[in-house]
Amino acid sequence: MTEITNAGLMQRDLRVLWHPCTQMKDHEQLPLIPIRRGEGVWLEDYDGNRYLDAISSWWVNLFGHGNARISAAINRQLKNLEHVLLAGFTHAPVIELSEALVAVAPPGLTRCFYADNGSSAVEVALKMSFHYWRNQGQTTRTRFVTLSNSYHGETLGALSVGDVALYKDTYAPLLLRAITVPAPDDYLRPESLSPEKWVQEHVDKMRKILADHRGQVCAVIVEPLVQCAGGMRMYQPSYLRQLRAICDDFDVHLIFDEIAVGFGRTGTMWACDQGPAAPDIMCLSKGLTGGFLPLAVTLCREHIYEAFYDDYATLKAFLHSHSYTGNPLACAAALETLAIFRDQDILAANRVLAEIMTSASRHLLAHPHVADVRQRGMILAVELVREKSRREPYPWQARVGLAIYQAALQRGVLLRPLGNVIYMLPPYVISADDIQFTLGVMTECIDQVCGS
């Protein structure tokens, strides 16, 4: 039998695959890493090298690779039913999951509509909001309001309500015309302004936009607390609470995209709990299945559901579907993920881990090329700059993040930076020693690439 090696698999891969978010020509110099197995926070390749997965494999893995409870739940379900269409049919796992999600969701969310990835959940939310107003006879409502630097996915509707140029600019001619309002990004706050005044300024800007476009807006969509793909930029919870009030004042839907920040990632079950603020529509994916299988859900309030509930001849039905909607295997994984939250005090354990992350990263504040170290729960981000006093960023062409990624892999840690932002977003099963190890490697790599 031919031995399976990293090099052999890489050659086969490059003959047939096209990888996401990748300039494939980079792999002429940058070796792909074929992963053989995962356990806990660790990944192992075919040559026996191990890598600490400090980014939860694109933010999906909550309880470690190969989690025994979730694996067993999927295996139990596999013996009975792998999939069935959800139009005209149903099954126990999707009913039980919907009941469980409604029980733990922010107040007022009563209905679950399933898809299979985060972008699709956002597409569902946008169409649901637009179609709601159409069913209400308000056909002038066709616009969506979003925050600067936001990201909601890469399908066309989701791109339309995002604001990260790297992903969006190429496809601009194809997109909806969203209305962009400045985000209350704490990194951009002048020292002369208190956090409260900074938030108030941005609340006032949102209020003006909704007043100027009264009767035209379907919904405001935001990522609560952390704009993840936008460089892990963070803002104050009070903004969410005031945003809820503004949306009520102008009678527009409030959509919370909790795809990356939900399931305890920011320190509470839902990031919006810290407002506190409850949305009209909420999008979930990523950690929903603990990182095992693709699944997404869009939850909404009962009055939204009721606007579609009518005789078929009225043509008010929400005719949106995905082939693998409510897949039983994925639902079984999601149910077990929620069961782990129920059976263990994950949020309390995460608070301890978050404190260790804070302590182990504090020294980076003094680094000559670090402009900011910010954290919200189990998300920690380090903003690198070429010149600290002016917060002058490295030019994107320098690809500082890529160099740090490569240096970290050589030391056994998977860090996949966002431009000049190096971040840590680990599985919740990470140990104190592994946190220290990861931040030690991060520091070494910043010193190596940027200088100390």
MARNUVO-275012 format. One record per residue (C-alpha): residue number from 1; x, y, z. Coordinates in nm, 4 decimals. Layout:
N
@seq NUM&x X&y Y&z Z
...
# end
This chain:
452
@seq 1&x 0.0000&y 0.0000&z 0.0000
@seq 2&x 0.1292&y 0.3442&z -0.0957
@seq 3&x 0.2039&y 0.5588&z 0.2079
@seq 4&x -0.0222&y 0.8629&z 0.2384
@seq 5&x 0.1842&y 1.1783&z 0.2947
@seq 6&x 0.1236&y 1.5504&z 0.3111
@seq 7&x 0.3118&y 1.6050&z -0.0152
@seq 8&x 0.1215&y 1.3377&z -0.2003
@seq 9&x -0.2194&y 1.4617&z -0.0923
@seq 10&x -0.1243&y 1.8211&z -0.1690
@seq 11&x -0.0315&y 1.7301&z -0.5261
@seq 12&x -0.3599&y 1.5467&z -0.5752
@seq 13&x -0.5534&y 1.8345&z -0.4193
@seq 14&x -0.4014&y 2.0997&z -0.6435
@seq 15&x -0.5020&y 1.9039&z -0.9538
@seq 16&x -0.8740&y 1.9104&z -0.8722
@seq 17&x -0.9697&y 2.1553&z -0.5936
@seq 18&x -1.0383&y 2.5290&z -0.5766
@seq 19&x -1.0140&y 2.6434&z -0.2134
@seq 20&x -1.2243&y 2.9188&z -0.0483
@seq 21&x -1.0878&y 3.2674&z 0.0212
@seq 22&x -0.7627&y 3.1685&z -0.1470
@seq 23&x -0.5448&y 3.2946&z -0.4284
@seq 24&x -0.4558&y 2.9480&z -0.5525
@seq 25&x -0.1255&y 3.0681&z -0.6998
@seq 26&x -0.0038&y 3.1183&z -0.3411
@seq 27&x 0.0168&y 2.7415&z -0.3092
@seq 28&x 0.3104&y 2.7347&z -0.5462
@seq 29&x 0.5099&y 2.8483&z -0.2409
@seq 30&x 0.2690&y 2.7923&z 0.0495
@seq 31&x 0.2134&y 2.4199&z 0.1161
@seq 32&x -0.1366&y 2.2988&z 0.1875
@seq 33&x -0.1707&y 2.1026&z 0.5104
@seq 34&x -0.3767&y 1.7830&z 0.4756
@seq 35&x -0.5314&y 1.6973&z 0.8126
@seq 36&x -0.5656&y 1.3296&z 0.9080
@seq 37&x -0.7463&y 1.3607&z 1.2400
@seq 38&x -0.8512&y 1.5975&z 1.5159
@seq 39&x -0.8861&y 1.5608&z 1.8907
@seq 40&x -0.9795&y 1.8372&z 2.1312
@seq 41&x -0.8001&y 2.1553&z 2.0273
@seq 42&x -0.5425&y 1.9650&z 1.8223
@seq 43&x -0.5212&y 1.8786&z 1.4525
@seq 44&x -0.2720&y 1.6266&z 1.3129
@seq 45&x -0.1482&y 1.6032&z 0.9551
@seq 46&x -0.0382&y 1.2953&z 0.7583
@seq 47&x 0.3272&y 1.3512&z 0.8455
@seq 48&x 0.2510&y 1.3459&z 1.2191
@seq 49&x 0.2768&y 1.7219&z 1.2802
@seq 50&x 0.0272&y 1.8689&z 1.5280
@seq 51&x -0.1365&y 2.2120&z 1.5247
@seq 52&x -0.3364&y 2.3810&z 1.7981
@seq 53&x -0.6597&y 2.5011&z 1.6350
@seq 54&x -0.6700&y 2.8490&z 1.7895
@seq 55&x -0.9469&y 2.9698&z 1.5551
@seq 56&x -1.1933&y 2.6806&z 1.5996
@seq 57&x -1.1669&y 2.5913&z 1.2291
@seq 58&x -1.3277&y 2.9142&z 1.1071
@seq 59&x -1.5135&y 2.9690&z 1.4341
@seq 60&x -1.7371&y 2.6602&z 1.4225
@seq 61&x -1.5856&y 2.4172&z 1.6726
@seq 62&x -1.7125&y 2.4743&z 2.0259
@seq 63&x -1.6301&y 2.1603&z 2.2221
@seq 64&x -1.3255&y 2.0202&z 2.0491
@seq 65&x -1.2606&y 1.8006&z 1.7486
@seq 66&x -1.3968&y 1.4494&z 1.7841
@seq 67&x -1.6255&y 1.5406&z 2.0743
@seq 68&x -1.7573&y 1.2064&z 2.1977
@seq 69&x -2.1083&y 1.3249&z 2.2868
@seq 70&x -2.1797&y 1.4908&z 1.9536
@seq 71&x -2.0242&y 1.2011&z 1.7594
@seq 72&x -2.2440&y 0.9526&z 1.9460
@seq 73&x -2.5575&y 1.1594&z 1.8821
@seq 74&x -2.4906&y 1.1626&z 1.5084
@seq 75&x -2.4245&y 0.7877&z 1.5079
@seq 76&x -2.7503&y 0.7179&z 1.6914
@seq 77&x -2.9444&y 0.9245&z 1.4399
@seq 78&x -2.7652&y 0.7617&z 1.1462
@seq 79&x -2.9159&y 0.4253&z 1.2403
@seq 80&x -3.2674&y 0.5619&z 1.1882
@seq 81&x -3.2816&y 0.8404&z 0.9307
@seq 82&x -3.0126&y 1.0256&z 0.7389
@seq 83&x -3.2380&y 1.2737&z 0.5549
@seq 84&x -3.5921&y 1.3451&z 0.4439
@seq 85&x -3.7436&y 1.6467&z 0.2737
@seq 86&x -3.8948&y 1.9015&z 0.5106
@seq 87&x -4.1771&y 2.0049&z 0.2752
@seq 88&x -4.4852&y 1.8059&z 0.3705
@seq 89&x -4.2749&y 1.5873&z 0.6039
@seq 90&x -4.1095&y 1.6349&z 0.9406
@seq 91&x -3.9043&y 1.4346&z 1.1904
@seq 92&x -3.8337&y 1.4265&z 1.5620
@seq 93&x -3.4827&y 1.5822&z 1.5588
@seq 94&x -3.5936&y 1.9003&z 1.3810
@seq 95&x -3.8992&y 1.9371&z 1.6062
@seq 96&x -3.6949&y 1.8809&z 1.9220
@seq 97&x -3.4230&y 2.1190&z 1.8044
@seq 98&x -3.6757&y 2.3910&z 1.7226
@seq 99&x -3.8344&y 2.3540&z 2.0657
@seq 100&x -3.4928&y 2.3701&z 2.2304
@seq 101&x -3.3851&y 2.6774&z 2.0318
@seq 102&x -3.7069&y 2.8676&z 2.1043
@seq 103&x -3.6600&y 2.7861&z 2.4732
@seq 104&x -3.3132&y 2.9433&z 2.4905
@seq 105&x -3.3452&y 3.2156&z 2.2251
@seq 106&x -3.3895&y 3.5843&z 2.3081
@seq 107&x -3.7473&y 3.6671&z 2.4152
@seq 108&x -4.0135&y 3.6686&z 2.1443
@seq 109&x -3.8484&y 3.4431&z 1.8864
@seq 110&x -4.0937&y 3.1585&z 1.8272
@seq 111&x -4.0395&y 3.0185&z 1.4767
@seq 112&x -3.7417&y 2.8393&z 1.3164
@seq 113&x -3.6646&y 2.8321&z 0.9438
@seq 114&x -3.3716&y 2.6087&z 0.8479
@seq 115&x -3.0952&y 2.6372&z 0.5901
@seq 116&x -2.7456&y 2.4909&z 0.5766
@seq 117&x -2.4943&y 2.7779&z 0.6115
@seq 118&x -2.4675&y 3.1259&z 0.7547
@seq 119&x -2.4996&y 3.3158&z 0.4276
@seq 120&x -2.8189&y 3.1264&z 0.3515
@seq 121&x -2.9573&y 3.2125&z 0.6951
@seq 122&x -2.8986&y 3.5798&z 0.6156
@seq 123&x -3.0619&y 3.5429&z 0.2725
@seq 124&x -3.3654&y 3.3919&z 0.4461
@seq 125&x -3.3766&y 3.6821&z 0.6932
@seq 126&x -3.3600&y 3.9475&z 0.4202
@seq 127&x -3.6248&y 3.7813&z 0.2051
@seq 128&x -3.8441&y 3.7159&z 0.5085
@seq 129&x -3.8325&y 4.0805&z 0.6134
@seq 130&x -3.8950&y 4.2160&z 0.2637
@seq 131&x -4.1754&y 3.9676&z 0.2006
@seq 132&x -4.3368&y 4.0471&z 0.5369
@seq 133&x -4.3763&y 4.4124&z 0.4426
@seq 134&x -4.5013&y 4.3181&z 0.0961
@seq 135&x -4.7655&y 4.0949&z 0.2526
@seq 136&x -4.8626&y 4.3927&z 0.4692
@seq 137&x -4.9169&y 4.6026&z 0.1561
@seq 138&x -4.6074&y 4.8181&z 0.2194
@seq 139&x -4.4406&y 4.7712&z -0.1178
@seq 140&x -4.2155&y 5.0789&z -0.0891
@seq 141&x -4.0037&y 4.9008&z 0.1711
@seq 142&x -3.7139&y 4.7609&z -0.0317
@seq 143&x -3.4021&y 4.8867&z 0.1489
@seq 144&x -3.1816&y 4.7436&z 0.4224
@seq 145&x -2.9618&y 4.9373&z 0.6657
@seq 146&x -2.6257&y 4.7956&z 0.7677
@seq 147&x -2.3191&y 4.9083&z 0.9626
@seq 148&x -1.9879&y 5.0091&z 0.8116
@seq 149&x -1.7258&y 4.7326&z 0.8226
@seq 150&x -1.9962&y 4.4681&z 0.8587
@seq 151&x -1.9901&y 4.1180&z 0.7107
@seq 152&x -2.2871&y 3.8862&z 0.6713
@seq 153&x -2.1729&y 3.6288&z 0.4165
@seq 154&x -2.0821&y 3.5980&z 0.0518
@seq 155&x -2.3980&y 3.5099&z -0.1365
@seq 156&x -2.5315&y 3.8113&z -0.3229
@seq 157&x -2.7944&y 3.9225&z -0.0736
@seq 158&x -2.5594&y 3.8744&z 0.2203
@seq 159&x -2.2823&y 4.0614&z 0.0371
@seq 160&x -2.5239&y 4.3463&z -0.0283
@seq 161&x -2.5662&y 4.4126&z 0.3431
@seq 162&x -2.1950&y 4.3745&z 0.4182
@seq 163&x -1.9294&y 4.6424&z 0.3977
@seq 164&x -1.5894&y 4.4706&z 0.3746
@seq 165&x -1.4469&y 4.5883&z 0.0435
@seq 166&x -1.2230&y 4.2852&z -0.0082
@seq 167&x -1.5272&y 4.0608&z -0.0421
@seq 168&x -1.7774&y 4.3051&z -0.1883
@seq 169&x -1.6242&y 4.5445&z -0.4382
@seq 170&x -1.5819&y 4.3018&z -0.7289
@seq 171&x -1.9501&y 4.2082&z -0.7232
@seq 172&x -2.0890&y 4.5583&z -0.6649
@seq 173&x -2.2829&y 4.5713&z -0.9970
@seq 174&x -2.4831&y 4.2650&z -0.8904
@seq 175&x -2.5815&y 4.3792&z -0.5424
@seq 176&x -2.8769&y 4.5406&z -0.3675
@seq 177&x -2.8268&y 4.9036&z -0.2646
@seq 178&x -2.7962&y 4.8878&z 0.1108
@seq 179&x -2.7769&y 5.1992&z 0.3277
@seq 180&x -2.4580&y 5.2037&z 0.5335
@seq 181&x -2.4398&y 5.3767&z 0.8711
@seq 182&x -2.1105&y 5.4210&z 1.0635
@seq 183&x -2.0477&y 5.1480&z 1.3196
@seq 184&x -1.9730&y 5.2527&z 1.6800
@seq 185&x -1.6314&y 5.0855&z 1.6520
@seq 186&x -1.4413&y 5.1302&z 1.9804
@seq 187&x -1.1060&y 5.1213&z 1.7978
@seq 188&x -1.2016&y 5.4404&z 1.6131
@seq 189&x -1.3277&y 5.6285&z 1.9190
@seq 190&x -1.1342&y 5.9529&z 1.9831
@seq 191&x -0.9781&y 5.9726&z 2.3294
@seq 192&x -1.1697&y 6.2959&z 2.3859
@seq 193&x -1.5033&y 6.1107&z 2.3747
@seq 194&x -1.6353&y 5.8794&z 2.6433
@seq 195&x -1.7724&y 5.5411&z 2.5314
@seq 196&x -2.1223&y 5.6656&z 2.6159
@seq 197&x -2.0924&y 5.9772&z 2.4004
@seq 198&x -1.9388&y 5.7737&z 2.1162
@seq 199&x -2.2348&y 5.5346&z 2.1240
@seq 200&x -2.4806&y 5.8239&z 2.1386
@seq 201&x -2.3250&y 5.9857&z 1.8315
@seq 202&x -2.3801&y 5.6647&z 1.6368
@seq 203&x -2.7294&y 5.6139&z 1.7716
@seq 204&x -2.8144&y 5.9643&z 1.6467
@seq 205&x -2.6721&y 5.8813&z 1.3025
@seq 206&x -2.8875&y 5.5701&z 1.2816
@seq 207&x -3.1937&y 5.7635&z 1.3902
@seq 208&x -3.1345&y 6.0252&z 1.1181
@seq 209&x -3.0965&y 5.7602&z 0.8483
@seq 210&x -3.4207&y 5.5895&z 0.9454
@seq 211&x -3.5977&y 5.9249&z 0.9572
@seq 212&x -3.4630&y 6.0200&z 0.6145
@seq 213&x -3.5774&y 5.6872&z 0.4696
@seq 214&x -3.9038&y 5.6485&z 0.6561
@seq 215&x -4.1304&y 5.3951&z 0.4854
@seq 216&x -3.8462&y 5.2621&z 0.2654
@seq 217&x -3.6553&y 5.0374&z 0.5076
@seq 218&x -3.7368&y 4.6716&z 0.5693
@seq 219&x -3.4786&y 4.6059&z 0.8404
@seq 220&x -3.1555&y 4.7006&z 1.0106
@seq 221&x -2.9052&y 4.4127&z 1.0240
@seq 222&x -2.6039&y 4.4059&z 1.2577
@seq 223&x -2.3503&y 4.1670&z 1.4083
@seq 224&x -2.3983&y 4.2134&z 1.7826
@seq 225&x -2.0859&y 4.3354&z 1.9694
@seq 226&x -1.8150&y 4.1992&z 1.7345
@seq 227&x -1.7675&y 4.2541&z 1.3624
@seq 228&x -1.5711&y 3.9362&z 1.3154
@seq 229&x -1.4649&y 3.9263&z 0.9483
@seq 230&x -1.4174&y 4.3034&z 0.9661
@seq 231&x -1.1098&y 4.2553&z 1.1832
@seq 232&x -1.2760&y 4.1565&z 1.5111
@seq 233&x -1.3776&y 4.5178&z 1.5713
@seq 234&x -1.5905&y 4.5557&z 1.8847
@seq 235&x -1.8473&y 4.7994&z 2.0222
@seq 236&x -2.0421&y 4.8706&z 2.3394
@seq 237&x -2.3489&y 4.6594&z 2.4338
@seq 238&x -2.5541&y 4.9727&z 2.5048
@seq 239&x -2.5675&y 5.0387&z 2.1302
@seq 240&x -2.7817&y 4.7269&z 2.0841
@seq 241&x -3.0305&y 4.8361&z 2.3450
@seq 242&x -3.0705&y 5.1796&z 2.1877
@seq 243&x -3.0833&y 5.0337&z 1.8380
@seq 244&x -3.3763&y 4.8169&z 1.9467
@seq 245&x -3.5621&y 5.1272&z 2.0621
@seq 246&x -3.4940&y 5.3139&z 1.7375
@seq 247&x -3.6188&y 5.0239&z 1.5244
@seq 248&x -3.9362&y 5.0195&z 1.7326
@seq 249&x -3.9791&y 5.3944&z 1.6869
@seq 250&x -3.9552&y 5.3680&z 1.3075
@seq 251&x -4.1334&y 5.0318&z 1.2793
@seq 252&x -3.8525&y 4.8449&z 1.1028
@seq 253&x -3.7272&y 4.4942&z 1.1713
@seq 254&x -3.4076&y 4.4416&z 1.3664
@seq 255&x -3.2010&y 4.1457&z 1.2426
@seq 256&x -2.9196&y 4.0134&z 1.4585
@seq 257&x -2.6575&y 3.8083&z 1.2790
@seq 258&x -2.5323&y 3.5909&z 1.5658
@seq 259&x -2.3728&y 3.3379&z 1.3315
@seq 260&x -2.0207&y 3.3946&z 1.4635
@seq 261&x -2.0931&y 3.5499&z 1.8036
@seq 262&x -2.3689&y 3.3247&z 1.9367
@seq 263&x -2.3484&y 3.0132&z 2.1549
@seq 264&x -2.1441&y 3.1669&z 2.4337
@seq 265&x -1.8627&y 3.3097&z 2.2221
@seq 266&x -1.8839&y 3.6630&z 2.3677
@seq 267&x -1.9472&y 3.5580&z 2.7290
@seq 268&x -2.3263&y 3.5235&z 2.7188
@seq 269&x -2.5322&y 3.2655&z 2.5309
@seq 270&x -2.6204&y 3.5306&z 2.2731
@seq 271&x -2.4164&y 3.8445&z 2.2234
@seq 272&x -2.7373&y 4.0485&z 2.2214
@seq 273&x -2.8074&y 3.9371&z 2.5795
@seq 274&x -2.5513&y 4.1958&z 2.6853
@seq 275&x -2.7624&y 4.4821&z 2.5495
@seq 276&x -2.9960&y 4.3467&z 2.6514
@seq 277&x -3.1848&y 4.3567&z 2.3243
@seq 278&x -3.4013&y 4.1012&z 2.1452
@seq 279&x -3.4258&y 4.1033&z 1.7644
@seq 280&x -3.7207&y 4.0437&z 1.5365
@seq 281&x -3.5137&y 3.7989&z 1.3332
@seq 282&x -3.1946&y 3.6164&z 1.4353
@seq 283&x -2.9521&y 3.4163&z 1.2216
@seq 284&x -2.7517&y 3.1238&z 1.3622
@seq 285&x -2.5022&y 2.8780&z 1.2152
@seq 286&x -2.1309&y 2.7940&z 1.2793
@seq 287&x -2.1355&y 2.6692&z 1.6418
@seq 288&x -2.4929&y 2.5428&z 1.6086
@seq 289&x -2.3745&y 2.1838&z 1.5524
@seq 290&x -2.0564&y 2.2167&z 1.7560
@seq 291&x -1.8621&y 2.2299&z 1.4298
@seq 292&x -1.9658&y 1.8839&z 1.3089
@seq 293&x -2.2145&y 1.9375&z 1.0241
@seq 294&x -2.3543&y 2.2248&z 0.8144
@seq 295&x -2.6740&y 2.3714&z 0.9558
@seq 296&x -2.8268&y 2.7174&z 0.9889
@seq 297&x -3.1470&y 2.8559&z 1.1299
@seq 298&x -3.3295&y 3.1860&z 1.1027
@seq 299&x -3.5592&y 3.2526&z 1.3992
@seq 300&x -3.8369&y 3.5089&z 1.3889
@seq 301&x -4.1203&y 3.6543&z 1.5948
@seq 302&x -4.4703&y 3.5114&z 1.5731
@seq 303&x -4.6227&y 3.8163&z 1.4036
@seq 304&x -4.3775&y 3.7773&z 1.1146
@seq 305&x -4.4783&y 3.4142&z 1.0719
@seq 306&x -4.8465&y 3.5090&z 1.0885
@seq 307&x -4.8084&y 3.7585&z 0.8016
@seq 308&x -4.7457&y 3.4606&z 0.5699
@seq 309&x -5.0220&y 3.2389&z 0.7132
@seq 310&x -5.3168&y 3.2548&z 0.4741
@seq 311&x -5.5040&y 3.0665&z 0.2038
@seq 312&x -5.2732&y 2.9487&z -0.0744
@seq 313&x -5.4587&y 3.1556&z -0.3340
@seq 314&x -5.3426&y 3.4775&z -0.1650
@seq 315&x -4.9839&y 3.3896&z -0.2689
@seq 316&x -4.8466&y 3.5014&z 0.0663
@seq 317&x -4.6512&y 3.1808&z 0.1382
@seq 318&x -4.2755&y 3.2085&z 0.1930
@seq 319&x -4.1546&y 3.0017&z -0.1006
@seq 320&x -3.7915&y 2.9555&z -0.0020
@seq 321&x -3.6186&y 2.6203&z 0.0338
@seq 322&x -3.2916&y 2.4282&z 0.0553
@seq 323&x -3.2566&y 2.0610&z -0.0324
@seq 324&x -3.0990&y 1.9714&z 0.3011
@seq 325&x -3.3270&y 2.1914&z 0.5122
@seq 326&x -3.3460&y 2.0542&z 0.8682
@seq 327&x -3.1199&y 1.7579&z 0.7970
@seq 328&x -3.1759&y 1.5013&z 1.0774
@seq 329&x -2.8057&y 1.4275&z 1.1299
@seq 330&x -2.7218&y 1.7956&z 1.1651
@seq 331&x -3.0214&y 1.8482&z 1.3942
@seq 332&x -2.9017&y 1.5619&z 1.6150
@seq 333&x -2.5596&y 1.7280&z 1.6403
@seq 334&x -2.7197&y 2.0621&z 1.7262
@seq 335&x -2.9422&y 1.9054&z 1.9901
@seq 336&x -2.6407&y 1.7519&z 2.1591
@seq 337&x -2.4559&y 2.0841&z 2.1405
@seq 338&x -2.7436&y 2.2495&z 2.3281
@seq 339&x -2.7499&y 1.9563&z 2.5715
@seq 340&x -2.3854&y 2.0207&z 2.6587
@seq 341&x -2.4756&y 2.3807&z 2.7433
@seq 342&x -2.7638&y 2.2497&z 2.9535
@seq 343&x -2.5605&y 1.9862&z 3.1391
@seq 344&x -2.2453&y 2.1894&z 3.2000
@seq 345&x -2.1980&y 2.5512&z 3.3039
@seq 346&x -2.0112&y 2.6387&z 2.9865
@seq 347&x -2.0522&y 3.0150&z 3.0289
@seq 348&x -1.8961&y 3.0083&z 3.3765
@seq 349&x -1.6075&y 2.7932&z 3.2543
@seq 350&x -1.5551&y 3.0296&z 2.9610
@seq 351&x -1.5318&y 3.3270&z 3.1959
@seq 352&x -1.2355&y 3.1609&z 3.3653
@seq 353&x -1.0708&y 3.0861&z 3.0293
@seq 354&x -1.1361&y 3.4416&z 2.9098
@seq 355&x -0.9608&y 3.5814&z 3.2165
@seq 356&x -0.6596&y 3.3624&z 3.1418
@seq 357&x -0.6577&y 3.4912&z 2.7840
@seq 358&x -0.6694&y 3.8488&z 2.9138
@seq 359&x -0.3821&y 3.7936&z 3.1543
@seq 360&x -0.1673&y 3.6040&z 2.9035
@seq 361&x -0.2063&y 3.8753&z 2.6382
@seq 362&x -0.1619&y 4.1845&z 2.8563
@seq 363&x 0.2076&y 4.2204&z 2.7709
@seq 364&x 0.1207&y 4.2755&z 2.4044
@seq 365&x -0.0215&y 4.6195&z 2.4849
@seq 366&x 0.3332&y 4.7474&z 2.5217
@seq 367&x 0.4549&y 4.6018&z 2.1928
@seq 368&x 0.5780&y 4.8711&z 1.9505
@seq 369&x 0.3705&y 4.7276&z 1.6646
@seq 370&x 0.0492&y 4.6587&z 1.8567
@seq 371&x -0.2101&y 4.9374&z 1.8502
@seq 372&x -0.4852&y 4.7507&z 2.0345
@seq 373&x -0.5581&y 4.4312&z 2.2239
@seq 374&x -0.9338&y 4.3853&z 2.2496
@seq 375&x -1.1439&y 4.1066&z 2.3881
@seq 376&x -1.5045&y 4.0031&z 2.4240
@seq 377&x -1.5406&y 3.6703&z 2.6016
@seq 378&x -1.3635&y 3.3977&z 2.4045
@seq 379&x -1.2597&y 3.6339&z 2.1234
@seq 380&x -0.9262&y 3.8113&z 2.1574
@seq 381&x -0.7796&y 4.0264&z 1.8809
@seq 382&x -0.4466&y 4.2049&z 1.8366
@seq 383&x -0.4297&y 4.4970&z 1.5914
@seq 384&x -0.0866&y 4.5315&z 1.4301
@seq 385&x 0.0425&y 4.8629&z 1.2948
@seq 386&x 0.3583&y 4.9781&z 1.1233
@seq 387&x 0.3756&y 5.2970&z 1.3297
@seq 388&x 0.2100&y 5.2919&z 1.6719
@seq 389&x 0.1806&y 5.6598&z 1.7627
@seq 390&x -0.0228&y 5.7360&z 1.4494
@seq 391&x -0.1839&y 5.3908&z 1.4307
@seq 392&x -0.0500&y 5.3663&z 1.0782
@seq 393&x -0.1470&y 5.0237&z 0.9417
@seq 394&x 0.0783&y 4.7983&z 0.7441
@seq 395&x -0.0072&y 4.8168&z 0.3731
@seq 396&x -0.2172&y 4.5205&z 0.2700
@seq 397&x 0.0399&y 4.4351&z 0.0034
@seq 398&x 0.2922&y 4.3538&z 0.2795
@seq 399&x 0.0788&y 4.0533&z 0.3801
@seq 400&x 0.1981&y 4.0693&z 0.7388
@seq 401&x -0.0822&y 3.8398&z 0.8475
@seq 402&x 0.0229&y 3.5697&z 0.6027
@seq 403&x 0.3797&y 3.5792&z 0.7308
@seq 404&x 0.2560&y 3.5396&z 1.0891
@seq 405&x 0.0287&y 3.2522&z 0.9823
@seq 406&x 0.3264&y 3.0692&z 0.8313
@seq 407&x 0.5500&y 3.1377&z 1.1303
@seq 408&x 0.2836&y 3.0122&z 1.3716
@seq 409&x 0.2302&y 2.6896&z 1.1769
@seq 410&x 0.6013&y 2.6171&z 1.2097
@seq 411&x 0.5535&y 2.6424&z 1.5860
@seq 412&x 0.2446&y 2.4212&z 1.5920
@seq 413&x -0.0392&y 2.6765&z 1.6120
@seq 414&x -0.3112&y 2.7508&z 1.3587
@seq 415&x -0.3632&y 3.1283&z 1.3458
@seq 416&x -0.5387&y 3.2633&z 1.0367
@seq 417&x -0.5180&y 3.6436&z 1.0674
@seq 418&x -0.7620&y 3.8932&z 0.9187
@seq 419&x -0.5269&y 4.1297&z 0.7400
@seq 420&x -0.3273&y 4.3041&z 1.0127
@seq 421&x -0.5388&y 4.1587&z 1.2922
@seq 422&x -0.4152&y 3.8461&z 1.4698
@seq 423&x -0.6834&y 3.6810&z 1.6771
@seq 424&x -0.7564&y 3.3897&z 1.9054
@seq 425&x -1.1016&y 3.2311&z 1.8981
@seq 426&x -1.0443&y 2.8833&z 2.0434
@seq 427&x -1.2676&y 2.5851&z 2.1217
@seq 428&x -1.4122&y 2.6027&z 2.4717
@seq 429&x -1.2165&y 2.2914&z 2.5764
@seq 430&x -0.8813&y 2.4683&z 2.5523
@seq 431&x -0.6664&y 2.4410&z 2.8653
@seq 432&x -0.4886&y 2.7185&z 3.0534
@seq 433&x -0.1535&y 2.5774&z 2.9383
@seq 434&x -0.2672&y 2.5775&z 2.5748
@seq 435&x -0.3816&y 2.9390&z 2.6063
@seq 436&x -0.0381&y 3.0353&z 2.7388
@seq 437&x 0.1271&y 2.8359&z 2.4599
@seq 438&x -0.0856&y 2.9987&z 2.1892
@seq 439&x -0.0247&y 3.3531&z 2.3080
@seq 440&x 0.3436&y 3.2787&z 2.3501
@seq 441&x 0.3606&y 3.1646&z 1.9888
@seq 442&x 0.1602&y 3.4671&z 1.8774
@seq 443&x 0.4101&y 3.6970&z 2.0512
@seq 444&x 0.7101&y 3.5176&z 1.9003
@seq 445&x 0.5603&y 3.5425&z 1.5518
@seq 446&x 0.4769&y 3.9128&z 1.5877
@seq 447&x 0.8362&y 3.9740&z 1.6998
@seq 448&x 0.9727&y 3.7686&z 1.4105
@seq 449&x 0.7638&y 3.9366&z 1.1402
@seq 450&x 0.7222&y 4.2911&z 1.2746
@seq 451&x 1.0252&y 4.3265&z 1.4997
@seq 452&x 1.0306&y 4.3791&z 1.8745
# end
